[in-house]
């Protein structure tokens, strides 16, 4: 039973019944990464990162006074199925090795020389679109200047009786993220 309780506070009428009572489904999302189109096609899970606010304290003789500090963002993790050509895995692998360039600086230099804002450079923006229950876009989250930091290991196992398609998890760092309503 849903009730519509009203409370009179400072001459303002407030209601406890929200306008939209639909629950958010974990199935309703779209992941977009221009730098890795194969990855976005096979993405089956995205973990929306947490955000933390550090706190600095000023000591006083009686009690410490807390002050807000700076925001830190947790890593973005994306789980995806591996296509049999390894297309999505290579998109990330090649990007990571170009950034890290263990053998030479050639791969890094090629990425660095891309024009600013080119989504094929050192970083790329990631867009996560949260869908309503009607499967229409509702919330857009843009992760600015993202780059991959890891790909989870893949385990090949000939002892399993059932076919399990390989999945991997990619971890991304980014500068910040912006959240906006799209409707």
C-alpha positions in Angstrom: 0.0 0.0 0.0 1.4 3.4 -1.0 0.3 6.3 1.1 0.5 9.9 0.3 1.5 11.5 3.6 1.9 15.2 3.8 4.0 17.2 6.3 3.7 20.9 6.8 7.2 22.4 7.4 7.7 26.1 7.3 4.6 26.7 5.2 5.8 24.2 2.6 3.8 21.1 1.7 5.9 18.0 1.2 4.8 14.6 0.1 6.5 11.3 0.9 5.3 9.6 -2.4 7.8 10.1 -5.2 6.6 11.0 -8.7 8.2 7.9 -10.2 8.0 4.6 -8.1 9.6 2.4 -10.8 12.7 0.5 -9.5 16.0 0.8 -11.4 16.9 -2.4 -13.2 20.5 -3.7 -13.4 19.8 -4.7 -17.0 19.2 -1.2 -18.3 22.5 0.3 -19.4 24.6 1.0 -22.4 28.4 1.2 -22.4 30.1 3.3 -25.1 33.9 3.6 -25.6 34.9 5.1 -29.0 38.4 3.7 -28.5 37.2 0.1 -28.2 34.0 -0.6 -30.2 34.4 -4.4 -29.9 34.5 -4.0 -26.1 31.3 -2.0 -25.9 29.5 -4.6 -28.0 30.4 -7.5 -25.6 30.1 -5.6 -22.3 27.8 -7.5 -19.9 28.5 -5.7 -16.6 29.7 -2.2 -15.5 30.3 -1.3 -11.9 29.5 2.4 -11.3 32.5 3.6 -9.2 32.1 5.1 -5.8 33.2 8.6 -5.0 34.8 9.6 -1.7 35.4 12.9 -0.1 38.5 13.2 2.1 38.2 15.0 5.4 40.8 17.2 6.9 40.6 18.0 10.6 41.7 21.1 12.4 42.7 20.4 15.9 41.5 22.6 18.7 41.9 22.3 22.5 38.4 20.9 22.7 37.3 19.0 19.6 38.7 18.6 16.1 36.8 20.5 13.4 36.3 18.6 10.2 36.6 20.3 6.8 35.8 18.8 3.5 38.8 17.9 1.3 39.0 16.6 -2.2 37.0 14.0 -4.2 38.6 10.8 -5.1 37.0 8.4 -7.6 37.2 4.6 -7.4 38.3 2.7 -10.5 35.8 1.9 -13.2 35.4 -1.9 -13.8 33.9 -3.4 -16.9 33.2 -7.1 -17.4 33.0 -8.4 -21.0 32.8 -11.6 -22.9 35.8 -12.4 -25.1 34.9 -12.8 -28.8 36.7 -15.7 -30.5 38.9 -13.3 -32.6 40.0 -11.6 -29.3 39.0 -8.3 -30.9 37.9 -6.7 -27.7 40.8 -8.1 -25.7 43.3 -6.8 -28.2 41.7 -3.4 -28.2 42.6 -3.1 -24.5 45.8 -5.1 -24.6 47.3 -2.9 -27.4 46.2 0.3 -25.7 47.8 -0.8 -22.4 51.0 -1.9 -24.0 51.2 1.3 -26.0 50.8 3.3 -22.8 53.4 1.3 -21.0 55.7 0.5 -23.9 57.9 -2.1 -22.3 60.1 -2.5 -25.4 60.2 1.1 -26.8 58.5 4.5 -26.7 57.1 4.1 -30.2 53.6 3.0 -29.2 53.3 5.7 -26.6 54.6 8.4 -29.0 52.0 7.4 -31.6 49.2 7.8 -29.0 50.7 11.0 -27.7 50.9 12.6 -31.1 47.2 12.3 -31.7 45.3 15.7 -31.7 43.9 16.7 -28.3 40.4 15.3 -28.0 41.1 12.4 -30.4 39.4 9.4 -28.8 42.2 7.2 -30.2 44.9 9.0 -28.2 46.3 8.4 -24.7 42.9 8.6 -23.1 39.3 8.3 -24.2 36.0 9.4 -22.7 33.7 6.6 -21.6 29.9 7.0 -21.6 27.6 5.0 -19.4 23.9 5.5 -20.2 21.4 4.3 -17.6 18.1 3.3 -19.1 14.6 3.7 -17.6 12.2 0.8 -17.2 11.0 1.7 -20.6 14.6 1.1 -21.9 14.9 4.7 -22.9 18.0 6.8 -21.8 17.6 8.5 -18.5 21.0 9.2 -16.9 24.3 9.8 -18.7 27.6 9.4 -17.0 30.7 10.6 -18.8 34.1 9.4 -17.5 36.6 12.0 -18.7 40.1 11.0 -20.0 39.9 7.3 -19.2 42.6 4.7 -19.8 42.8 1.0 -19.0 45.1 -0.1 -16.2 44.5 -3.8 -16.2 42.8 -6.8 -17.9 42.0 -9.8 -15.7 43.7 -13.1 -16.6 41.9 -15.7 -18.8 41.6 -19.3 -17.6 41.4 -22.0 -20.3 40.1 -25.2 -18.8 39.7 -28.5 -20.8 38.2 -30.3 -17.7 34.9 -28.4 -17.7 32.0 -30.5 -19.1 29.8 -27.4 -19.9 31.0 -24.7 -22.3 31.6 -21.5 -20.4 32.4 -18.6 -22.6 35.4 -16.6 -21.4 34.9 -13.3 -19.7 37.4 -10.7 -18.6 37.3 -7.6 -16.4 39.0 -4.4 -17.5 39.9 -1.7 -15.0 40.0 2.0 -16.0 41.3 5.1 -14.3 39.9 8.5 -15.3 40.1 12.1 -14.3 36.5 12.6 -13.1 33.0 11.7 -14.0 30.0 13.9 -14.7 26.4 12.8 -14.2 23.5 14.3 -16.1 19.8 13.6 -16.7 19.1 12.9 -20.3 15.3 13.3 -20.0 
